[in-house]
Amino acid sequence: MKSNYLLFLAAGKLFGARLVGAIEILSWRRPRVVPLSYNYVDGLIDYRGAVYPVFNLVLRLGLTKPGPIGFAAEAQEQGDAGRSIILLEENKVPFGIVVDTVVKMAMMEDPSGAMVTAAPVDPQFVKGIVQDDSHDVVILDFERLFHAR
Amino acid sequence: MDFGTRFLILSLGGENYAIPITRLLEITMPRNIQKDPKQADIFEGNVEYRGAWIPVVNMKKILKITGGPGENLLVVNSSKGVLGLLVDSVVEILDTDQKPVPMPRGVVNPSLTYFRGILRYKDNLVPLLDEDGLLK
């Protein structure tokens, strides 16, 4: 079965989120930090009457960004300015994730459910890997990533 | 639980927080805090309030916010008794008909009992503190 996916980059890796209901893509804004929150929680944002937790995907997955080398070092110093916050929902729970770049929307085959490896991403957080234009797209299990604790 | 419609907005480490006015007994300056070496690290000591000694809690230590203990003392009624809470400043009283939004799932450990939820205040989100859950 095919579904619509939003493709985005985080730490140089291509990920996909299945589009369920409304989705919003916001330019990065400073979330309200909550003391004692998990280290991968950037905070909360208020958008159109709903309070969204904003999760830092790179930190949650334990990925490291490619280090700044030479001319790239300057661009790296931009910090959060060029990033986006995607507001999604899974199992009717709304949440936001911080990503480096939103790539595109694409109609893709749903993952088969078979166990796959997408190193260095922890396999327990991966629903599957699908292909788009011969690129591997990692489909994440957001419920496990952010709500299993 | 009914929190009423009025909340005290307070500041800690440059960010705003709220507590229900219904639990607030007094806003005062911390004077003559008597240190008690037997108390846990989150306490600054005890103060006399209306003839009784009440513990003074350093809110920044509870919430792991850096900085000094704060220069305003809120005396509140909690399920653990009357407490003094040290905060940086009192911002204003929010009169609202909004119901606090529950803290979204996945943000803090569910065993943490310091927050009742979230309030909207001047285009910002403000955690509503749970004075009953501050002390174990």
Chai-1 contact restraints between the chains, C-beta under 6 A:
chainA,res_idxA,chainB,res_idxB,connection_type,confidence,min_distance_angstrom,max_distance_angstrom,comment,restraint_id
A,R32,B,L125,contact,1.0,0.0,6.0,A-B,restraint_1
A,V34,B,V107,contact,1.0,0.0,6.0,A-B,restraint_2
A,P35,B,L63,contact,1.0,0.0,6.0,A-B,restraint_3
A,L36,B,V108,contact,1.0,0.0,6.0,A-B,restraint_4
A,S37,B,V107,contact,1.0,0.0,6.0,A-B,restraint_5
A,S37,B,V108,contact,1.0,0.0,6.0,A-B,restraint_6
A,V41,B,V107,contact,1.0,0.0,6.0,A-B,restraint_7
A,L44,B,L125,contact,1.0,0.0,6.0,A-B,restraint_8
A,D46,B,L125,contact,1.0,0.0,6.0,A-B,restraint_9
A,V51,B,V101,contact,1.0,0.0,6.0,A-B,restraint_10
A,V51,B,I118,contact,1.0,0.0,6.0,A-B,restraint_11
A,P53,B,P104,contact,1.0,0.0,6.0,A-B,restraint_12
A,P53,B,G106,contact,1.0,0.0,6.0,A-B,restraint_13
A,P53,B,V107,contact,1.0,0.0,6.0,A-B,restraint_14
A,F146,B,G106,contact,1.0,0.0,6.0,A-B,restraint_15
A,H147,B,R105,contact,1.0,0.0,6.0,A-B,restraint_16
A,H147,B,G106,contact,1.0,0.0,6.0,A-B,restraint_17
